[in-house]
């Protein structure tokens, strides 16, 4: 049985390569002042942005928006790739592959002529269960608000981040989710007062940070859901192969947790694959600062597997592990009865 692919690529996976004419890899900023807020996310999100850099109308503002997006990407430690609209619209394979397989798609719909094609490609992503899509649009004094309202209704389930450029300001502004700007608001910067007024960068940063958290949780949920399929397999060898493939997915830091490791060990145990249980813990112990193997539930399963495998020295190692659990547990009432029985 094949293992269902995880919704987010593992740490070792890169965004598919493409020709330089269609996709531009945006380099990380070398500015020393970049905030490292997102450094605790060990796996970088793959983010693509489609924003026109050719149409002359309002081009300067879109250039500022792209620069702000890059700054946010640097701050959150995500990989940002720019895709040329013409290549995406033409259907170039590399552009489509990168756009459809990215974790997050930022799509600027400022240029009206591009909106039908962009909406179509967003729909294709959604049909592939790629639900992390964010619309962006520039609102100018001469913007046609009925078109923007129509877009909001068509994609009411998607976040839309608008940005504005006031003559008195050198930064792009946006508004919080509770504010619906009118033409009069865009003409007058004084209408934008705290708490409604926010910078475009801060609004985008908040949206991407929420995606990072949701994506991590979704990866673990998908792993546990796929792991349950092992119970449906009746052949022992096929089950072991399935579990070994699942084990490879723990290379993704978003998946690796006490819960996922424990459930994988339980699956190995149900299949009487004690070698799999033992080698899993011993492999994790080689990872620097991997503290999840120090939890009582993982150490107990490790000791249990050693006792059941019963090779030379296994009993002694099992007993030593159990005694270590008992000694390191300050509240003896918190000890599992299974641990005491194993001793």
C-alpha positions as CSV (number, residue, x, y, z in Angstrom):
1,X,0.0,0.0,0.0
2,X,1.3,3.4,-0.9
3,X,1.6,6.1,1.8
4,X,-0.4,9.2,1.1
5,X,1.9,12.1,0.5
6,X,2.1,14.7,3.2
7,X,0.5,18.1,2.4
8,X,3.8,19.9,3.1
9,X,7.2,18.8,1.7
10,X,9.8,17.5,4.1
11,X,12.8,19.5,5.1
12,X,14.9,18.0,2.4
13,X,12.5,18.8,-0.4
14,X,12.9,21.9,-2.5
15,X,10.6,23.8,-4.7
16,X,10.8,22.3,-8.3
17,X,13.4,24.1,-10.3
18,X,12.3,26.2,-13.3
19,X,13.8,28.3,-16.0
20,X,15.0,31.7,-14.9
21,X,12.7,33.3,-17.5
22,X,9.6,32.0,-15.7
23,X,10.5,31.9,-12.0
24,X,12.8,34.2,-10.0
25,X,14.3,32.9,-6.8
26,X,14.4,36.0,-4.5
27,X,17.6,36.0,-2.5
28,X,17.5,36.4,1.3
29,X,18.2,39.8,2.5
30,X,21.7,40.4,4.0
31,X,20.5,43.3,6.2
32,X,21.7,42.7,9.7
33,X,18.7,44.3,11.2
34,X,16.3,41.6,10.0
35,X,14.1,40.4,12.9
36,X,14.4,36.7,13.5
37,X,10.8,36.2,14.8
38,X,10.2,33.1,12.7
39,X,13.5,31.4,13.5
40,X,11.8,28.8,15.7
41,X,10.0,27.3,12.7
42,X,12.7,24.8,11.7
43,X,11.2,24.0,8.3
44,X,10.8,26.8,5.9
45,X,7.5,27.4,4.2
46,X,7.6,27.5,0.4
47,X,5.8,30.7,-0.6
48,X,5.2,31.9,-4.2
49,X,4.1,35.3,-5.2
50,X,2.5,36.4,-8.5
51,X,2.6,40.2,-8.8
52,X,2.9,42.1,-12.1
53,X,6.1,44.0,-12.6
54,X,5.5,45.0,-16.2
55,X,2.2,47.0,-16.6
56,X,3.2,50.6,-16.1
57,X,0.1,51.8,-14.3
58,X,0.8,51.8,-10.5
59,X,4.0,49.9,-11.2
60,X,5.9,51.8,-8.5
61,X,3.5,50.8,-5.8
62,X,3.6,47.1,-6.8
63,X,7.4,47.3,-6.7
64,X,7.1,48.6,-3.1
65,X,4.7,45.8,-2.3
66,X,7.1,43.1,-3.6
67,X,9.9,44.6,-1.5
68,X,7.7,44.5,1.6
69,X,6.8,40.9,0.9
70,X,10.5,40.0,0.6
71,X,11.2,41.8,3.9
72,X,8.4,39.8,5.6
73,X,9.7,36.6,4.1
74,X,13.2,37.3,5.5
75,X,11.7,38.1,8.9
76,X,9.7,34.8,9.1
77,X,12.5,32.7,7.5
78,X,10.4,31.4,4.6
79,X,11.5,30.7,1.0
80,X,9.9,33.2,-1.4
81,X,9.7,32.6,-5.1
82,X,8.4,35.1,-7.7
83,X,6.5,33.7,-10.7
84,X,6.0,35.7,-13.8
85,X,2.3,36.0,-14.6
86,X,2.8,35.6,-18.4
87,X,4.5,32.2,-17.9
88,X,1.8,31.1,-15.5
89,X,-1.0,32.3,-17.8
90,X,0.7,30.5,-20.7
91,X,0.8,27.3,-18.8
92,X,4.5,26.7,-18.7
93,X,5.1,23.4,-16.8
94,X,7.7,24.7,-14.4
95,X,5.7,27.7,-13.5
96,X,2.5,25.6,-12.9
97,X,4.4,23.0,-10.9
98,X,5.9,25.6,-8.6
99,X,2.7,27.5,-8.2
100,X,0.5,24.5,-7.5
101,X,3.0,22.8,-5.1
102,X,3.9,25.8,-2.9
103,X,2.7,25.9,0.7
104,X,1.3,29.4,0.3
105,X,0.4,31.4,-2.8
106,X,0.4,35.2,-2.6
107,X,-1.6,36.4,-5.6
108,X,-1.8,40.1,-6.5
109,X,-5.0,40.9,-8.4
110,X,-4.4,44.6,-9.0
111,X,-4.3,44.3,-12.8
112,X,-7.9,43.7,-13.8
113,X,-7.0,41.9,-17.1
114,X,-5.1,39.3,-15.1
115,X,-7.9,38.5,-12.6
116,X,-9.8,35.8,-14.5
117,X,-6.6,33.7,-15.1
118,X,-5.4,34.2,-11.6
119,X,-8.7,33.2,-10.1
120,X,-8.7,30.1,-12.3
121,X,-5.2,29.0,-11.0
122,X,-6.3,29.7,-7.4
123,X,-9.2,27.4,-8.0
124,X,-6.9,24.7,-9.3
125,X,-4.8,24.9,-6.2
126,X,-7.9,24.6,-4.0
127,X,-9.0,21.5,-6.0
128,X,-5.6,20.0,-5.0
129,X,-6.3,20.7,-1.3
130,X,-3.8,23.6,-1.4
131,X,-5.9,25.9,0.7
132,X,-3.3,28.5,1.8
133,X,-4.0,31.3,-0.7
134,X,-3.9,35.0,0.0
135,X,-5.1,37.7,-2.3
136,X,-3.5,41.1,-2.5
137,X,-4.6,44.2,-4.3
138,X,-3.7,47.9,-4.5
139,X,-6.5,50.3,-3.9
140,X,-6.0,53.6,-5.7
141,X,-8.3,56.7,-5.8
142,X,-9.4,55.7,-9.2
143,X,-10.0,52.0,-8.4
144,X,-13.3,50.4,-9.5
145,X,-14.7,49.3,-6.2
146,X,-17.5,47.2,-7.7
147,X,-14.8,44.9,-9.2
148,X,-13.0,44.6,-5.8
149,X,-16.3,43.8,-4.1
150,X,-17.0,41.2,-6.7
151,X,-13.6,39.6,-6.1
152,X,-14.3,39.6,-2.3
153,X,-17.7,37.8,-2.9
154,X,-16.2,35.3,-5.3
155,X,-13.4,34.4,-2.9
156,X,-15.1,35.2,0.4
157,X,-13.3,32.3,2.0
158,X,-9.8,33.7,1.2
159,X,-8.0,36.5,3.1
160,X,-7.6,39.6,1.0
161,X,-5.0,42.1,1.9
162,X,-5.4,45.6,0.3
163,X,-2.6,48.1,0.3
164,X,-2.6,51.8,-0.3
165,X,0.0,54.5,-0.9
166,X,-0.6,58.0,0.5
167,X,1.4,61.0,-0.8
168,X,2.4,61.9,2.8
169,X,3.9,58.5,3.5
170,X,6.8,56.4,2.2
171,X,5.3,53.1,3.4
172,X,2.4,51.1,2.2
173,X,-0.6,51.0,4.4
174,X,-3.4,48.5,4.9
175,X,-6.3,48.1,7.3
176,X,-7.4,45.5,9.8
177,X,-10.0,42.9,9.0
178,X,-12.9,44.8,10.6
179,X,-12.6,47.8,8.3
180,X,-14.0,48.1,4.8
181,X,-12.4,51.0,3.0
182,X,-14.3,53.3,0.8
183,X,-13.1,55.6,-2.0
184,X,-13.2,58.6,0.5
185,X,-10.9,56.6,2.9
186,X,-8.3,56.1,0.2
187,X,-8.3,59.8,-0.7
188,X,-7.8,60.9,2.9
189,X,-5.0,59.4,5.0
190,X,-6.6,61.0,8.1
191,X,-9.4,58.4,7.9
192,X,-6.8,55.8,8.8
193,X,-6.3,56.2,12.5
194,X,-5.4,53.6,15.1
195,X,-6.6,50.9,15.6
196,X,-7.8,50.6,12.0
197,X,-4.6,51.7,10.3
198,X,-1.8,49.1,10.0
199,X,1.2,48.8,7.7
200,X,1.0,46.4,4.8
201,X,4.0,44.5,6.1
202,X,2.4,44.0,9.5
203,X,-0.8,42.7,8.0
204,X,1.0,40.3,5.7
205,X,3.3,39.1,8.5
206,X,0.3,38.3,10.7
207,X,-1.3,36.3,7.9
208,X,1.8,34.3,7.1
209,X,2.5,33.5,10.8
210,X,-0.9,32.0,11.2
211,X,-0.3,29.8,8.1
212,X,2.9,28.6,9.6
213,X,1.2,27.5,12.8
214,X,-1.8,25.9,11.0
215,X,0.5,24.1,8.6
216,X,2.6,22.5,11.4
217,X,-0.5,21.3,13.1
218,X,-2.0,20.0,9.8
219,X,1.2,18.0,9.0
220,X,0.9,16.2,12.3
221,X,-2.8,15.5,11.9
222,X,-2.1,14.1,8.4
223,X,0.7,11.9,9.7
224,X,-1.6,10.4,12.4
225,X,-4.4,9.9,10.0
226,X,-2.2,8.0,7.5
227,X,-0.7,6.0,10.4
228,X,-4.1,4.6,11.2
229,X,-4.2,2.9,7.8
230,X,-1.6,0.4,9.1
231,X,-4.4,-1.2,11.1
232,X,-6.2,-2.0,7.9
233,X,-3.3,-4.1,6.5
234,X,-3.4,-7.8,7.3
235,X,0.0,-8.8,5.9
236,X,2.8,-8.4,8.5
237,X,5.6,-7.6,6.0
238,X,3.4,-5.1,4.2
239,X,2.6,-3.4,7.5
240,X,6.3,-3.2,8.4
241,X,7.1,-1.6,5.0
242,X,4.2,0.8,5.5
243,X,5.5,1.8,8.9
244,X,9.0,2.3,7.7
245,X,7.8,4.7,5.0
246,X,5.8,6.6,7.7
247,X,9.0,6.7,9.8
248,X,10.8,8.6,7.0
249,X,8.2,11.4,7.4
250,X,9.5,12.2,10.9
251,X,12.4,13.9,9.1
252,X,9.9,16.8,8.8
253,X,10.3,18.9,12.0
254,X,6.6,19.8,11.7
255,X,5.7,16.2,12.1
256,X,8.2,15.1,14.8
257,X,6.5,15.3,18.2
258,X,6.0,13.1,21.3
259,X,2.5,12.2,20.0
260,X,3.6,11.1,16.5
261,X,6.6,9.1,17.8
262,X,4.5,7.4,20.5
263,X,1.8,6.4,18.0
264,X,4.4,5.1,15.6
265,X,5.9,3.0,18.4
266,X,2.5,1.7,19.3
267,X,2.0,0.6,15.6
268,X,5.3,-1.1,15.6
269,X,4.4,-2.8,18.9
270,X,1.0,-4.0,17.6
271,X,2.9,-5.6,14.7
272,X,5.5,-7.1,17.2
273,X,8.2,-5.2,15.4
274,X,10.4,-4.6,18.4
275,X,13.5,-3.9,16.3
276,X,11.6,-1.0,14.7
277,X,10.7,0.5,18.1
278,X,14.2,0.2,19.5
279,X,16.0,1.6,16.4
280,X,13.5,4.5,16.2
281,X,14.4,5.7,19.7
282,X,18.1,5.1,19.2
283,X,18.1,7.1,15.9
284,X,16.3,10.0,17.6
285,X,18.8,9.9,20.4
286,X,21.5,10.9,17.9
287,X,19.7,14.1,17.1
288,X,21.1,17.0,19.1
289,X,18.7,18.6,21.6
290,X,15.9,16.0,20.8
291,X,14.3,15.9,24.2
292,X,11.1,14.1,23.3
293,X,12.8,10.7,23.8
294,X,13.3,11.7,27.5
295,X,9.5,11.6,28.1
296,X,8.2,8.8,30.3
297,X,5.9,7.4,27.7
298,X,8.6,7.1,25.1
299,X,11.2,5.6,27.5
300,X,8.6,3.1,28.7
301,X,7.9,1.9,25.1
302,X,11.6,1.6,24.6
303,X,12.1,-0.5,27.7
304,X,9.1,-2.6,26.8
305,X,10.5,-3.3,23.3
306,X,13.9,-4.3,24.8
307,X,12.3,-6.7,27.2
308,X,10.2,-8.3,24.5
309,X,13.0,-8.6,21.9
310,X,15.2,-10.2,24.6
311,X,18.4,-10.4,22.7
312,X,21.7,-10.5,24.6
313,X,21.9,-7.5,27.0
314,X,18.3,-6.4,26.2
315,X,16.9,-7.3,29.6
316,X,19.7,-5.4,31.4
317,X,19.1,-2.3,29.2
318,X,15.4,-2.5,29.8
319,X,15.8,-2.7,33.6
320,X,18.2,0.2,33.5
321,X,15.8,2.3,31.5
322,X,12.9,1.5,33.9
323,X,15.0,2.3,37.0
324,X,16.1,5.6,35.4
325,X,12.4,6.5,34.8
326,X,11.6,5.8,38.4
327,X,14.6,7.7,39.8
328,X,14.0,10.7,37.5
329,X,10.3,11.0,38.5
330,X,10.0,13.2,41.5
331,X,6.3,12.5,42.0
332,X,6.1,8.7,42.4
333,X,2.3,8.8,42.1
334,X,2.8,10.1,38.5
335,X,4.5,6.8,37.6
336,X,2.5,4.6,35.3
337,X,1.7,1.2,36.8
338,X,3.0,-0.3,33.6
339,X,6.4,1.1,34.3
340,X,6.5,-0.5,37.8
341,X,5.2,-3.8,36.5
342,X,7.9,-3.9,33.8
343,X,10.6,-3.5,36.5
